[in-house]
Structure formats: C-alpha cells, structure tokens
Amino acid sequence: MGALSDRKGLFGVGILIFTLMTSVSRADGLLDLYQVALDADPELKKATFDHQATSEVVPQAWAGYLPTVSLDYDTVTTTQDIVSSDNTVFQKGSTSFPSNTLTLTLTQPVFRYANYLRIGQAKEELKQADAELIQAQQDLMLRVSEAYFNALMAEDTLTFLEAEKTTAAKQLDLAIGREESSLGRAVDRYDAEARLATVEADYAEAELDLKNAYDVLYEVTGKEPKELARLVDEIKLESPTPGNDQFWIDSAMNKNPAVVVQRHSVEVSRMEIDRQNAGHYPTVDLIYRVTKQETQGTLFGGGSDVQTQEGMLRLNVPIYAGGSVSSKKREAVAKSSSSKSELTRLLRVSRSDSRKAFWGVVNSVTRVKALEKAVVSQAATLDLRQAAYESGIETTMNVLDAERDYYSAKRDLSQAKYDYLLNGLRLKALVGILTQEDIITVNSWLTN
C-alpha cells in the first residue's frame, strides 16, 4: 500500500508539473509573436512581393539593348479579274490563288540613348527596393513591439484598477460600518461611494482598451494570443552609447531607412529627366530579315517560290511627336522636384524623431528609477493613512487619495519601463541598425 501511495503521489506531482508547464507554454513572448508576424504580416508580405517585382526591372532594362527576333507568317487568298489590258494576249481572264509568306526579322539596337539610360535607372530602382524591404522589416519589429507593450500596458492598467476597485470597495464597507456604529461620518461613505463608481467607470474603459490592444496584435500577427509573457521586475537600464544626441541625429539623417529610400527615389527621378529628354535623340538599329514567299498562281501564269534576305541599318530621327516628348520631360522635372521636397521633409523628421528617441531613452532611465522610489513611498504613505484612518485621525478621502496615488505611481512605472524599451528600439530603427537580436534581448526580460 505504501509503494502504491508513493506512485499515486508521484503521478499527482507529474500531473501538476504538466499542468504548470502547459499553462506556462500558453504565454506568448515578444519573439514568439514576431516570428509569427514574419509569415503573417500583410505589410511585410506586400513589401516582399514589391521587391520581387522591382527586381525584374534590371533584366527588362537590359532587354532594350539586346536583339529582338520575330517570326511573321501570312497566308493570303488572292482573286484577280482583268478589267482591261493593253496586252492583246491578256484581254480578259480571272484567277484565284493562295500565297504564303514567312518572315524572320532580327533587330539589334545600335544606339538608343533612352534605353541606355534606363539600365542605370533600373539599377537605382533596385537599390531603392532593397532599402524599402529593409525599412519594412525594421518597421515590422517596431509595430510588433509597440503592439505587444501597449497590450501589456493595457493589462497592467486593468490589473491596477482591479486592485484599486477592491480596496475602494473595502474602504466603502469600512466607512459604512463606522457610520452605522456612529464612529464615522456620512461624508466618508459618500466619498467612498463616489471613488468606487469612478474606478468602476475607469475599469470599464480599460477593459475596452485591452480588447483594442489585442486586436492590434492580431492585425500584425494574425494570431489571438491567450496570454502574454510579462516584463520582469528588474530590467537592465542603460543610456544610449555614445551619449551624444548629435551622433544619433547625424546617423539618422544618413542611415534612416526612410531617408535612404527617398535618396534613391530622388536619383531615379533625376535620371528620368535625362531619359525623357533622350526622346529628342536619333536611334540607330541594325536589321536582318529573311522572307520566304510562296505563290501558287498568278493571273498571267504559274506560281513562284521566292526567298529574300535583307540587311539594313535604320536611322530614325524624331522631328515632332505632337509635343509629347517635351511634355513628359516637364512632368519628370516636376516629379523630381516633388521627390526632393519629400527628402527634405524626411530629413527634418529624422532629425526630430532621433532626438526625441534619444532623450526618450535617457529620460526613461531617470524616470524608472524615480518612479521605483515613488511606488515605495506611496505604499508607505497608504499604510500610514490607512492606520491613521482606523485610529480616527484621517478621513476616508485622504485614504482614497493615497490609494489612487499608489496605483497611479505603479501604472506610471510600468509605462516608463515600456517607454524605455520602445524608445531604445525606435532609436535603433531610426539609424537602420535594428535587428532580430534586439528583439531577442528584449524578449529575455519577459517571463511567463
């Protein structure tokens, strides 16, 4: 019996361990959801397919300078009637006969300046597409991280409001009991009721915010997580290195993926001006043609089988095309100016965003440390006010305010930690160095 009991005990422990492991495994970490998003995010998929499409522009551009070969086949049925003829032998008559023509044409461009310029422009477009794909990849890391930590913050807010609601309800019960025993005042009960109602309203709003935060996660990943891994209490706080905001500003204005993309766009638009202007230039093509024509009859006698070979050098000099060439050039100039203006805007935005992200990290470090002290102080204040209230020294409102301040400090601390992590990721993204390793590092600070 003892051995059997031991086995049953071990079996029960095993079931407990399995249950705990199963419950832990349900929590999704940042890295888990990022890896899911790599395959499921529509924006990244679109960027990937766009990159694949753009990669074809280079071979298409080269095709403008490679030979083209075409094969034409015509079959014609001819019916002829002699209406009049000065030839006395053929004064009248009619005939109907088929003829077949097979033509093979090879065209080799010799000089087409617009096509030559298109090759260089296509290479620049491919560089732009490469930068756009990198930008999309880094943008995905940020979007997943922002959605993840916004969801955690929504959960924290709900948790703190739940705790505040519980303590407010207890405070209301205490105020009612003291009033009924003639030890308290009616105003204390009213204060407690008002505070509880306020917290319940905030709680209802926080529930909606949490649902919305999870919806945003679903938009990015296509997955509805049942539970999210939580941030550990102690995280490693470090200011950016180097600690000079000008370094990060300069880096962002040179390496920000959005800026890099736009610089390539400016170059593409500049080359488009030259390409459209090349429409005024002559073109030279080398053409070789082989024609085989078989005619099975004529009005004046038998058929024929003729094979012709032709070689020619064709010069085409554009003179006037209705003004389309000049119009397209003006269009290209306007688009180039627009592209340059957009680059100027992005440079200014990069300067502002990089400074904001840098100081966001620096200030978050200070803010986290200060709020950790504030939480400890607010907890002590709450304990003292609660004890004073029970002794009849403090009012209910003072206790309720202390409770509110305590949970508000805890919410601020959570938000400061999330801001620290997100600002660090944003800063790296702005200078184009955000990688999956950064996601792995942040994920190591999460626990089930």
C-alpha positions in Angstrom: 0.0 0.0 0.0 2.8 2.4 0.8 4.5 1.9 -2.6 1.2 2.3 -4.3 0.5 5.5 -2.4 4.0 6.8 -3.3 3.3 6.0 -7.0 0.0 7.8 -6.8 1.7 10.7 -5.2 4.4 10.9 -7.9 1.7 10.6 -10.5 -0.2 13.5 -9.0 3.0 15.6 -8.9 3.6 14.7 -12.5 0.1 15.9 -13.5 0.7 19.1 -11.5 4.0 19.8 -13.3 2.5 19.0 -16.7 -0.4 21.4 -15.9 2.0 24.1 -14.9 4.1 23.6 -18.0 1.0 23.7 -20.1 -0.2 26.9 -18.6 3.3 28.5 -19.0 3.5 27.5 -22.6 0.3 29.4 -23.4 2.0 32.7 -22.7 3.4 34.2 -25.9 6.6 36.3 -25.8 7.6 39.1 -28.0 9.9 36.9 -30.0 7.1 34.3 -30.5 4.7 36.9 -31.9 7.5 38.5 -34.1 8.3 35.1 -35.7 4.6 34.6 -36.3 4.3 38.1 -37.9 7.3 37.3 -40.2 5.0 34.9 -42.0 1.6 36.5 -41.4 2.0 40.3 -41.6 0.4 41.6 -44.8 2.6 44.8 -44.9 5.8 42.8 -44.9 4.4 40.4 -47.5 3.4 43.3 -49.7 6.9 44.7 -49.3 8.5 41.3 -50.2 6.3 40.9 -53.3 7.0 44.5 -54.3 10.7 43.8 -54.0 10.4 40.7 -56.1 8.5 42.7 -58.8 11.1 45.5 -58.8 14.0 43.1 -59.1 12.7 42.4 -62.7 13.3 46.0 -63.8 17.0 45.4 -64.4 16.6 42.5 -66.9 13.8 44.4 -68.5 16.1 47.4 -69.0 18.8 45.3 -70.5 16.3 43.9 -72.9 16.1 47.3 -74.5 19.7 46.8 -75.8 19.5 43.1 -76.6 18.4 41.8 -80.0 14.8 41.0 -80.7 13.7 38.2 -83.0 10.2 38.0 -84.5 8.6 35.5 -86.9 5.6 36.5 -89.0 3.5 34.2 -91.1 0.9 35.4 -93.6 -1.4 33.4 -95.7 -3.4 35.3 -98.4 -6.0 34.2 -100.9 -5.9 36.5 -104.0 -8.7 36.8 -106.6 -7.9 38.8 -109.7 -10.0 39.9 -112.7 -8.7 41.6 -115.9 -10.8 44.6 -116.4 -8.8 46.0 -119.3 -5.3 45.4 -120.7 -3.2 46.8 -123.5 -1.7 43.3 -123.9 -3.7 41.5 -126.6 -2.8 38.2 -125.1 -4.4 39.0 -121.8 -7.5 41.0 -122.8 -9.7 39.0 -120.4 -9.5 36.5 -117.7 -9.7 35.8 -114.0 -7.9 33.7 -111.4 -7.9 32.9 -107.7 -4.8 31.6 -105.9 -3.2 31.4 -102.4 0.1 32.8 -101.3 2.1 32.1 -98.1 4.8 34.5 -96.7 7.2 33.6 -93.8 9.3 36.4 -92.5 12.1 36.2 -89.8 13.3 39.5 -88.5 16.3 40.2 -86.2 16.7 43.7 -84.8 19.8 44.7 -82.9 19.7 48.2 -81.3 22.9 50.1 -82.0 22.2 53.5 -80.5 19.2 54.1 -78.3 20.2 56.6 -75.6 17.0 56.4 -73.7 17.4 52.6 -73.4 21.0 53.0 -72.3 19.9 55.5 -69.5 17.1 53.1 -68.5 19.7 50.5 -67.5 21.3 52.8 -64.9 17.9 54.0 -63.7 16.7 50.4 -63.2 19.7 49.6 -61.1 19.0 52.6 -58.9 15.3 51.4 -58.6 16.6 48.0 -57.4 18.7 49.7 -54.7 15.6 51.6 -53.7 13.6 48.4 -53.5 16.3 46.8 -51.3 16.2 49.8 -48.9 12.3 49.6 -48.9 12.4 45.9 -47.9 14.9 46.7 -45.1 12.6 49.5 -43.9 9.6 47.2 -44.0 11.5 44.6 -41.9 12.5 47.1 -39.3 9.0 48.6 -39.3 7.6 45.2 -38.5 9.9 44.8 -35.5 8.6 48.2 -34.2 5.0 47.5 -34.9 5.0 44.1 -33.2 6.9 45.6 -30.2 4.6 48.6 -29.9 1.5 46.4 -30.1 3.0 44.0 -27.6 3.9 46.5 -25.0 0.7 48.5 -25.5 -1.2 45.3 -24.7 0.9 44.7 -21.6 0.3 48.3 -20.5 -3.4 47.8 -21.0 -3.2 44.6 -18.9 -1.3 46.4 -16.2 -3.8 49.3 -16.2 -6.7 46.8 -15.8 -4.8 44.9 -13.0 -4.1 48.1 -11.1 -7.7 49.3 -11.5 -8.9 45.9 -10.3 -6.8 46.2 -7.2 -7.9 49.8 -6.7 -11.5 48.8 -7.1 -11.1 46.1 -4.5 -9.5 48.4 -2.0 -12.1 51.1 -2.7 -14.9 48.6 -2.1 -13.3 47.6 1.2 -12.9 51.2 2.2 -16.6 51.7 1.4 -17.6 48.7 3.6 -15.4 50.1 6.4 -17.0 53.6 6.0 -20.5 52.1 6.2 -19.6 50.1 9.3 -18.1 53.1 11.0 -21.1 55.2 10.2 -23.5 52.5 11.4 -21.6 52.3 14.7 -21.6 56.1 15.0 -17.8 56.2 14.7 -17.7 57.7 11.2 -19.4 60.4 9.1 -21.8 60.1 6.2 -19.5 62.2 4.1 -16.9 59.4 4.4 -19.4 56.9 2.9 -20.3 59.3 0.1 -16.6 59.8 -0.7 -16.0 56.1 -0.8 -19.1 55.5 -3.0 -18.0 58.2 -5.4 -14.5 56.9 -5.7 -15.7 53.3 -6.2 -18.0 54.5 -9.0 -15.2 56.4 -10.7 -12.8 53.4 -10.5 -15.5 51.2 -11.9 -16.0 53.6 -14.9 -12.3 53.6 -15.5 -12.2 49.8 -15.3 -14.9 49.5 -18.0 -12.9 51.8 -20.2 -9.7 49.9 -19.5 -11.4 46.6 -20.5 -12.2 48.1 -23.9 -8.6 49.4 -24.3 -7.3 45.9 -23.6 -9.6 44.4 -26.3 -8.4 47.0 -28.7 -4.8 46.4 -27.9 -5.2 42.7 -28.6 -6.9 43.5 -31.8 -3.9 45.5 -32.9 -1.7 42.5 -32.1 -4.0 40.3 -34.3 -3.7 42.8 -37.2 0.0 42.4 -37.2 0.4 38.7 -36.4 -2.9 37.1 -37.5 -2.9 35.4 -34.1 -5.0 36.0 -31.0 -2.7 35.3 -28.0 -4.4 33.9 -25.0 -1.7 35.2 -22.6 1.3 37.4 -22.9 4.6 37.0 -21.2 5.2 39.7 -18.6 8.1 42.0 -18.1 10.3 41.1 -15.2 10.5 43.5 -12.2 14.2 44.3 -12.8 15.4 45.2 -16.3 18.9 46.5 -17.3 18.7 50.2 -17.7 21.3 51.8 -20.0 21.6 55.2 -21.7 22.4 55.2 -25.4 26.1 54.9 -26.3 27.6 57.3 -27.3 25.6 59.6 -25.1 25.7 62.5 -27.5 22.4 63.2 -29.2 24.2 64.8 -32.2 25.8 61.5 -33.1 22.3 59.8 -33.3 20.9 62.8 -35.2 23.7 62.6 -37.8 23.4 58.8 -38.1 19.6 59.0 -38.6 19.9 61.7 -41.3 22.4 59.5 -43.1 21.2 55.9 -42.4 17.5 56.2 -41.6 15.9 53.6 -44.0 13.2 56.0 -44.9 15.8 58.6 -45.9 17.9 56.1 -47.8 14.8 55.0 -49.7 14.0 58.6 -50.6 17.5 59.4 -51.7 17.3 56.6 -54.2 13.9 57.9 -55.3 15.5 61.4 -55.9 18.2 59.8 -58.0 15.7 57.8 -60.0 13.6 60.9 -60.7 16.7 62.8 -61.8 17.6 60.1 -64.2 14.0 60.1 -65.5 14.5 63.7 -66.7 17.5 62.6 -68.8 15.7 59.6 -70.1 12.7 61.6 -71.3 15.0 64.2 -72.8 16.6 61.4 -74.8 13.4 61.2 -76.8 14.8 64.0 -78.9 17.8 61.9 -79.9 18.0 59.8 -83.0 18.1 56.0 -82.9 20.1 53.5 -84.9 19.1 49.8 -85.4 20.7 47.0 -87.3 18.1 44.8 -89.0 18.4 41.5 -90.7 15.3 40.0 -92.4 14.7 36.7 -94.2 11.5 36.4 -96.2 10.2 33.3 -98.0 7.2 33.8 -100.2 5.3 31.0 -102.0 2.7 31.9 -104.5 0.6 29.1 -106.1 -0.5 31.1 -109.1 -0.8 34.5 -110.9 -3.2 36.0 -113.4 -0.6 35.7 -116.1 1.0 32.4 -115.5 2.3 29.9 -112.9 3.3 30.3 -109.3 6.6 31.2 -107.7 8.7 30.4 -104.6 11.0 33.3 -103.7 13.4 33.7 -100.7 14.7 37.2 -99.9 17.5 38.2 -97.5 17.8 41.8 -96.4 20.3 43.6 -94.2 19.8 47.3 -93.3 21.0 50.0 -91.0 18.0 52.1 -89.9 18.4 55.6 -88.7 15.3 57.3 -87.1 15.4 61.0 -86.4 12.5 62.2 -84.3 11.3 65.6 -85.6 7.9 66.2 -84.0 5.6 63.9 -81.9 2.8 66.3 -81.0 4.8 67.8 -78.1 4.7 64.6 -76.1 8.5 64.4 -75.5 8.7 67.9 -74.1 5.6 67.3 -72.0 7.0 64.1 -70.5 10.2 65.9 -69.7 8.3 68.7 -67.9 6.4 66.0 -66.0 9.7 64.4 -65.0 11.1 67.7 -63.8 8.0 68.3 -61.6 8.2 64.8 -60.1 11.9 65.3 -59.4 11.2 68.5 -57.5 8.5 66.7 -55.6 10.9 63.9 -54.7 13.5 66.4 -53.4 10.9 68.1 -51.3 9.9 64.8 -49.7 13.6 64.1 -49.0 13.8 67.5 -47.2 10.8 66.6 -45.1 12.1 63.2 -44.2 15.5 64.7 -43.1 13.8 67.1 -40.8 11.5 64.4 -39.4 14.5 62.1 -38.9 16.3 64.9 -37.0 13.3 65.4 -34.7 12.5 61.7 -34.2 16.1 60.7 -33.5 16.5 63.5 -30.9 13.1 62.5 -29.4 14.0 58.8 -29.2 17.5 59.5 -27.7 16.2 61.7 -25.0 13.2 59.3 -24.5 15.7 56.6 -23.6 17.7 58.9 -21.3 14.7 60.3 -19.6 13.1 56.8 -19.3 16.1 55.6 -17.3 15.8 58.5 -14.9 12.0 58.2 -14.8 12.1 54.5 -14.0 14.5 55.0 -11.1 12.5 57.9 -9.7 9.1 56.0 -10.0 10.5 53.0 -8.3 11.2 55.2 -5.3 7.8 56.8 -5.7 6.0 53.5 -5.6 7.8 52.5 -2.3 7.0 55.9 -0.8 3.3 55.8 -1.9 2.9 52.3 -0.5 4.3 53.6 2.9 2.0 56.6 2.7 -1.0 54.4 2.1 -0.2 52.2 5.0 0.2 55.2 7.3 -3.0 56.8 6.2 -4.9 53.6 6.5 -3.7 53.1 10.0 -4.5 56.8 10.8 -8.0 56.4 9.4 -8.6 53.3 11.6 -7.5 55.4 14.6 -9.9 58.2 13.6 -7.2 60.7 12.6 -7.5 60.6 8.8 -10.6 60.9 6.6 -11.8 58.4 4.1 -11.0 60.8 1.3 -7.3 61.0 2.4 -7.1 57.2 2.3 -8.8 57.0 -1.1 -6.4 59.6 -2.5 -3.5 57.7 -1.1 -4.7 54.5 -2.8 -5.2 56.4 -6.1 -1.7 57.9 -5.9 -0.2 54.5 -5.1 -1.7 52.7 -8.1 -1.1 55.7 -10.3 2.6 55.5 -9.5 2.6 51.8 -10.3 1.0 52.5 -13.7 3.5 55.3 -14.4 6.3 52.9 -13.5 5.1 50.3 -15.9 4.6 52.8 -18.7 8.1 54.2 -18.1 9.6 50.7 -18.4 7.8 50.1 -21.7 8.7 53.6 -22.9 12.4 52.8 -22.2 12.3 49.6 -24.2 10.3 51.1 -27.1 12.4 54.3 -27.4 15.5 52.1 -27.5 14.1 50.1 -30.4 12.9 53.2 -32.2 16.3 54.8 -31.9 18.0 51.8 -33.4 15.4 51.7 -36.2 15.9 55.4 -37.0 19.6 54.7 -37.7 19.0 51.5 -39.5 20.6 49.1 -37.0 17.5 47.4 -35.5 17.9 43.6 -35.8 16.2 40.5 -34.5 18.9 40.3 -31.9 17.4 43.4 -30.3 14.0 41.6 -30.2 15.7 38.6 -28.6 17.4 40.8 -26.0 14.1 42.5 -25.0 12.4 39.1 -25.0 14.9 37.8 -22.5 13.4 40.3 -20.0 10.0 38.7 -20.3 8.8 35.8 -18.1 5.8 33.5 -18.1 
